[in-house]
């Protein structure tokens, strides 16, 4: 009986999809020990966006967060992710800056290291995987999944073979961030990749964006996947990963062995259900199938941003036009995978094209750099007419040939002489006073308190301006409110 290993996404990708990465350290720590003992193969924890949100919004030092969780989770490996040339941010960074990120992540308790390149240009990340392996990390070569005429089974088999030969990773991960894989596709894609991997494990990661995520994982396992990524409901489904509770039950029914503790899973699930209720955060709900998603492929969070941007411009009725334009732009730009940063590139151009009433009249700097190869080699050429527009309307100050990525660490240390490399990296990624504001907020709050139901009820009721009378009574309490300021 084959054992299928479970890799957890509750602490990283799940709340990134459902809560805009706003899960605080205090929300995680009360169930960290349960997560440690559930039986996961690994727990995904640190990604680029979590550093960003920690610094800018939560005012929590991401390095301190790693250390606090590592104290509670010291047997189950923690996973860290970096986006090839972008490091933690969107801008292309020097290679030695990326390597310093890897070094500090591993020093702070990350034992499994992943790097992905959205263009599948492995020159961008082979050196990172090899460096992480030198530092003793378990390495995972990531193949970002794209849905287009050029993202064929043959392409992925060739890229998997290149990963195996050049980086010798401990595992390979098929990463379907847009949630576009289908049961039919994994039946051919997974065997094509496995055929060049030997005994190396294959991880399968998808989302429930189209409603097909659970079936895709199960069919992927039947096709040869060894490990699957899930999240613990209520932080599952919707745009997040399939629910661990459902996937493990179905895997066992199919004859596979899954060694996880359901009682501990239930405790974690109950905790986050209560957090969601107290914080007013959404929980994952299974999506209906929508074939239009395969055309535009715009992530759910970006669609919400489109709605806000168009409403601000008085163009809410243009949403469908923007989504159709996104599909057209993507094909013209050479079919980039709709994953950060290219989903943002495509989406921004689609909005600009629609709002301005003229296609490619306004060209952001990032688009011209993409077209010139700053992010790496494109898998397919840009439409020649579109390329002409990009070159014509883009900034003339961008060199036609990408400059070499020289060293950056020495200059960074010279610029910030009296601080740790961890703080230097944050200051390199976040401009202005953002790091100072985070540090000024003080130590991370490590405790999370649930309000009594009555307190929560009263808070909700006081938000209703037309409330004229309230009467609550039980055996220990009688409370009556008769208008503003009156209390009996």
C-alpha positions in Angstrom: 0.0 0.0 0.0 1.6 3.3 -1.1 1.8 6.1 1.4 0.9 9.6 0.2 2.6 12.4 2.1 0.7 15.6 3.0 2.4 19.0 2.8 0.4 21.7 4.6 -0.4 25.1 3.3 -2.6 26.4 6.1 0.2 28.7 7.5 1.2 30.1 4.1 -0.8 29.8 0.8 -4.2 29.2 2.4 -4.4 32.5 4.2 -2.7 34.2 1.4 -5.6 33.2 -0.8 -8.5 33.7 1.7 -7.2 36.3 4.2 -4.8 38.4 2.0 -1.9 36.9 4.1 -3.2 38.6 7.3 -2.8 35.6 9.6 -0.8 37.0 12.6 1.8 35.1 14.6 -0.6 35.2 17.6 -3.2 33.4 15.5 -0.7 30.6 14.6 1.1 30.0 17.9 -1.9 28.5 19.8 -2.1 25.6 17.3 1.6 25.3 16.4 2.3 22.3 18.6 -0.8 20.5 17.2 0.5 21.3 13.6 3.9 19.8 14.6 2.2 16.5 15.7 -0.3 16.0 13.0 2.1 14.1 10.8 2.8 16.4 7.9 5.7 15.7 5.6 6.4 19.5 5.9 4.7 22.8 6.7 4.9 25.7 4.2 5.5 28.9 6.0 7.6 31.7 4.5 6.9 33.3 1.1 7.6 36.6 -0.5 4.2 38.1 0.2 4.3 37.2 3.9 7.4 39.2 4.4 5.7 42.1 2.5 2.5 41.9 4.6 4.4 41.4 7.8 6.5 44.6 7.3 3.8 46.8 5.7 0.5 45.8 7.3 0.9 43.5 10.3 3.9 45.4 11.7 5.4 42.0 12.6 9.1 41.4 12.0 9.0 38.3 9.6 12.4 37.0 11.0 11.1 37.1 14.5 7.9 35.3 13.3 10.0 32.5 11.9 12.0 32.1 15.1 8.9 32.0 17.3 7.2 29.3 15.1 10.5 27.3 14.9 10.5 27.1 18.7 7.1 25.3 18.6 7.7 23.3 15.4 11.1 21.7 15.6 10.6 18.2 14.1 8.3 18.9 11.1 10.4 20.7 8.5 9.4 24.3 7.6 9.4 25.4 4.0 10.6 28.7 2.6 9.9 30.1 -0.9 11.7 32.6 -3.1 10.7 33.9 -6.5 14.0 33.5 -8.6 15.2 36.9 -9.9 12.8 38.8 -7.6 14.0 37.5 -4.3 11.3 38.7 -1.9 10.1 41.7 -3.9 9.1 42.2 -7.6 12.3 44.0 -8.8 15.2 42.0 -10.2 17.9 41.8 -7.6 21.6 40.9 -7.7 22.4 37.2 -7.4 24.3 37.6 -4.1 21.3 39.4 -2.6 19.1 36.3 -3.4 21.8 34.1 -1.9 21.8 36.1 1.3 18.0 35.7 1.6 18.5 31.9 1.3 21.2 31.9 3.9 19.2 33.9 6.4 16.0 31.8 5.8 17.9 28.6 6.5 19.6 30.2 9.5 16.2 31.0 11.0 14.9 27.5 10.8 13.8 26.9 7.2 14.8 23.3 6.3 13.2 22.9 2.9 13.9 25.5 0.3 12.0 26.2 -2.9 12.6 28.7 -5.7 10.4 29.0 -8.7 10.7 30.9 -12.0 7.5 31.9 -13.6 9.1 31.9 -17.1 10.6 28.4 -16.5 14.0 29.9 -17.3 16.0 27.6 -15.1 19.1 29.7 -15.5 17.4 32.1 -13.1 17.2 29.6 -10.2 19.5 26.6 -10.6 22.3 28.5 -8.7 19.9 29.2 -5.9 18.9 25.5 -5.5 22.6 24.5 -5.6 23.5 27.1 -3.0 20.7 26.0 -0.7 21.9 22.4 -1.0 25.4 23.5 -0.1 24.0 25.0 3.1 22.3 21.7 4.0 18.7 22.4 3.0 16.4 19.9 1.4 15.8 21.4 -2.1 12.7 21.2 -4.3 12.8 22.1 -7.9 9.6 23.9 -8.8 7.8 23.7 -12.2 5.2 26.5 -12.4 2.2 25.3 -14.4 0.8 27.3 -17.3 -2.2 26.7 -19.5 -1.5 27.7 -23.1 -0.5 26.2 -26.4 3.2 26.3 -25.5 2.9 24.7 -22.0 2.9 21.1 -23.2 3.7 17.8 -21.5 6.9 17.7 -23.6 8.0 21.1 -22.3 7.5 20.1 -18.6 9.3 16.8 -19.1 12.2 18.6 -20.6 12.4 21.2 -17.8 12.1 18.4 -15.2 15.0 16.6 -16.8 17.1 19.8 -16.8 16.3 20.3 -13.1 17.4 16.8 -12.3 20.6 17.1 -14.2 21.7 20.6 -13.2 20.4 20.8 -9.6 19.8 17.2 -8.4 16.9 18.4 -6.2 15.5 16.2 -3.4 12.0 16.6 -4.9 10.2 18.3 -7.8 7.0 20.2 -7.3 4.4 20.9 -10.0 3.0 24.2 -8.8 -0.4 25.2 -10.2 -0.8 28.6 -8.6 -3.6 29.8 -11.0 -5.7 26.6 -10.3 -5.8 25.6 -13.9 -4.9 21.9 -13.8 -7.7 19.4 -14.6 -8.1 15.7 -13.9 -7.6 15.0 -17.6 -4.4 17.0 -17.9 -2.7 15.4 -14.8 -3.3 12.0 -16.3 -0.8 12.8 -19.0 1.3 15.5 -17.4 2.3 13.7 -14.2 3.5 10.5 -15.9 5.5 12.7 -18.4 7.3 14.4 -15.5 7.7 11.2 -13.4 9.3 9.4 -16.4 12.4 11.6 -16.2 12.7 11.7 -12.3 13.6 8.2 -11.3 12.8 7.7 -7.6 12.7 11.4 -6.8 9.3 12.4 -5.2 6.9 14.5 -7.1 4.8 17.0 -5.2 1.4 18.2 -6.6 0.1 21.7 -5.7 -3.1 23.1 -7.1 -6.0 25.4 -6.1 -9.8 25.1 -6.1 -10.3 28.2 -8.3 -12.3 26.3 -10.9 -13.8 23.8 -8.4 -11.7 21.0 -9.9 -8.8 21.0 -7.3 -9.9 18.0 -5.2 -10.4 15.7 -8.2 -7.2 17.0 -9.8 -5.2 16.0 -6.7 -6.8 12.5 -6.5 -6.2 11.8 -10.2 -2.7 13.2 -9.9 -2.0 10.6 -7.1 -3.4 7.8 -9.3 -1.1 9.1 -12.1 2.0 8.9 -9.9 2.3 12.0 -7.6 3.8 11.1 -4.3 3.0 14.1 -2.1 0.0 16.5 -2.2 -0.5 20.0 -0.9 -3.6 20.7 1.1 -5.0 23.1 3.7 -7.0 22.6 6.8 -10.6 23.7 6.4 -12.0 26.3 7.0 -8.8 27.7 5.3 -9.4 25.5 2.2 -11.5 25.6 -1.0 -12.5 28.8 -2.7 -9.3 30.1 -4.2 -7.2 28.1 -1.7 -6.1 24.4 -1.7 -8.3 21.4 -1.4 -9.3 20.6 2.2 -7.0 18.1 3.9 -9.9 16.5 5.7 -11.6 15.5 2.4 -8.5 14.6 0.5 -7.2 12.3 3.2 -10.5 10.5 3.6 -10.8 10.0 -0.2 -7.1 8.8 -0.5 -7.7 6.1 2.2 -10.9 5.1 0.4 -8.8 4.6 -2.8 -6.4 2.3 -0.9 -3.6 4.7 -0.1 -2.0 5.1 3.4 -2.0 8.6 4.9 -0.4 8.9 8.4 -2.1 12.0 9.9 -3.9 12.5 13.2 -7.5 13.5 12.5 -8.2 14.6 16.1 -5.4 17.2 16.0 -6.6 18.3 12.6 -10.0 18.9 14.1 -8.5 21.0 16.9 -6.7 23.2 14.4 -9.8 23.5 12.3 -11.9 24.5 15.3 -9.3 27.2 16.2 -9.3 28.8 12.8 -13.1 28.7 12.5 -13.3 30.7 15.8 -10.6 33.1 14.5 -12.5 33.6 11.3 -15.7 34.3 13.2 -14.1 36.8 15.6 -12.1 38.6 12.9 -14.9 38.6 10.3 -12.6 36.8 7.8 -14.0 34.6 5.0 -13.8 30.8 5.1 -13.3 28.7 2.0 -16.4 27.6 0.1 -16.3 25.2 -2.9 -16.5 27.1 -6.2 -18.8 26.3 -9.1 -17.0 25.5 -12.3 -16.4 28.5 -14.6 -14.8 27.8 -18.0 -14.2 31.5 -18.6 -11.4 31.3 -16.0 -9.3 29.2 -18.5 -9.6 32.1 -20.9 -8.5 35.0 -18.8 -6.7 33.1 -15.9 -6.8 36.2 -13.7 -6.3 35.3 -10.0 -9.3 36.0 -7.7 -7.5 38.6 -5.7 -6.7 40.6 -8.8 -10.3 40.5 -10.0 -11.2 42.2 -6.7 -8.6 44.9 -7.4 -10.0 45.3 -11.0 -13.5 45.9 -9.5 -12.1 48.6 -7.2 -10.0 50.3 -9.8 -12.9 50.4 -12.4 -15.4 51.6 -9.8 -13.1 54.4 -8.9 -13.0 55.4 -12.6 -16.7 55.0 -13.0 -16.2 52.1 -15.3 -17.6 49.1 -13.3 -19.5 48.0 -16.4 -16.1 47.3 -18.1 -15.1 44.3 -15.9 -15.9 41.6 -18.5 -14.1 43.7 -21.2 -11.0 43.9 -18.9 -11.0 40.1 -18.4 -11.3 39.4 -22.1 -8.5 42.0 -22.7 -6.3 40.2 -20.2 -6.6 37.0 -22.2 -5.7 38.8 -25.4 -2.7 40.6 -23.7 -1.4 37.4 -22.3 -1.3 35.7 -25.8 0.3 38.8 -27.3 3.0 38.8 -24.6 4.1 35.2 -25.3 1.8 33.3 -22.9 3.4 34.2 -19.5 2.1 32.1 -16.6 -0.4 34.1 -14.6 1.6 34.1 -11.4 3.4 36.9 -9.6 4.8 39.1 -11.1 3.4 38.3 -14.6 -0.2 38.2 -13.6 0.2 41.7 -12.4 1.9 42.8 -15.6 -0.9 41.3 -17.8 -3.6 42.7 -15.5 -2.2 46.2 -15.4 -1.9 46.3 -19.2 -5.4 45.0 -19.6 -6.9 47.8 -17.4 -4.8 50.5 -19.0 -5.8 49.4 -22.5 -9.5 49.4 -21.6 -9.5 52.6 -19.6 -7.4 54.6 -22.1 -9.4 53.4 -25.0 -6.2 52.7 -27.0 -4.2 49.5 -26.7 -0.6 49.8 -25.5 -0.6 53.6 -25.5 0.7 53.6 -21.9 3.5 51.1 -21.1 4.7 50.7 -17.5 8.5 50.3 -17.1 8.1 46.7 -15.9 6.4 45.7 -19.2 9.2 47.1 -21.4 11.8 45.4 -19.1 9.9 42.1 -19.5 9.9 42.5 -23.3 13.6 43.1 -23.3 14.4 40.0 -21.2 15.1 41.6 -17.9 13.1 38.8 -16.2 14.6 36.0 -18.2 14.2 34.2 -21.6 10.6 34.2 -22.9 9.1 30.8 -23.9 7.4 32.3 -26.9 8.0 35.6 -28.8 5.9 38.7 -28.2 3.5 39.6 -31.1 5.7 41.8 -33.4 3.1 44.6 -33.7 2.7 44.7 -29.9 6.5 44.6 -29.4 6.8 47.7 -31.7 4.2 49.5 -29.5 6.0 48.6 -26.3 9.3 49.8 -27.6 7.7 53.0 -29.0 5.7 54.0 -26.0 7.9 52.6 -23.2 10.4 54.7 -21.3 13.5 55.6 -23.5 15.6 55.5 -20.3 15.5 51.7 -20.1 18.6 50.1 -21.7 17.8 47.8 -24.7 20.2 45.2 -23.2 19.7 44.2 -19.6 22.7 45.3 -17.6 24.6 42.5 -15.8 23.4 41.8 -12.2 26.6 42.8 -10.3 27.1 42.1 -6.6 25.0 43.9 -4.1 25.7 42.6 -0.6 28.9 44.6 0.0 27.2 47.9 -1.0 24.2 47.0 1.2 26.4 46.3 4.2 28.2 49.6 3.6 24.9 51.5 3.3 23.6 50.0 6.6 26.7 49.4 8.7 25.3 48.9 12.2 22.6 46.3 11.8 22.1 42.6 11.1 21.9 41.2 7.6 18.3 40.4 8.2 17.4 44.0 8.8 19.5 45.0 5.8 17.6 42.7 3.6 14.3 44.2 4.8 15.6 47.7 4.1 16.7 46.7 0.7 13.2 45.4 -0.2 11.1 48.0 1.5 11.7 51.7 0.9 11.0 54.8 3.0 10.0 54.3 6.7 8.3 51.0 6.3 10.9 49.0 8.2 11.2 51.7 10.9 7.4 51.7 11.3 7.4 48.0 11.8 10.2 48.1 14.3 8.5 50.9 16.2 5.5 48.7 16.7 7.5 46.6 19.2 7.7 42.9 19.7 5.2 40.5 18.1 2.1 39.8 20.1 2.3 36.1 20.7 -1.1 35.6 22.4 -4.5 35.6 20.8 -7.6 36.0 23.0 -11.1 35.0 22.0 -13.8 37.4 23.2 -16.7 36.1 25.2 -19.8 35.5 23.0 -21.7 38.2 24.9 -18.9 40.8 24.4 -18.8 40.0 20.7 -22.6 40.2 20.5 -22.7 43.6 22.1 -19.9 44.9 19.8 -21.9 43.9 16.8 -25.1 45.4 18.1 -23.6 48.7 18.8 -22.7 49.0 15.1 -26.4 49.3 14.3 -27.3 52.9 14.5 -31.1 52.4 14.5 -31.1 50.1 17.6 -33.5 51.6 20.1 -33.9 48.8 22.7 -32.0 45.7 23.7 -32.9 43.3 26.4 -30.7 40.3 27.4 -31.3 38.0 30.3 -30.1 34.6 31.6 -29.8 33.2 35.1 -26.7 35.3 36.0 -27.4 38.5 34.1 -30.0 41.0 33.1 -29.1 43.8 30.7 -31.4 46.3 29.1 -30.5 49.2 26.8 -33.2 51.8 26.1 -31.6 54.2 23.7 -28.2 55.9 23.7 -26.7 56.2 27.2 -29.5 54.4 29.1 -28.6 51.2 31.0 -30.6 49.2 33.5 
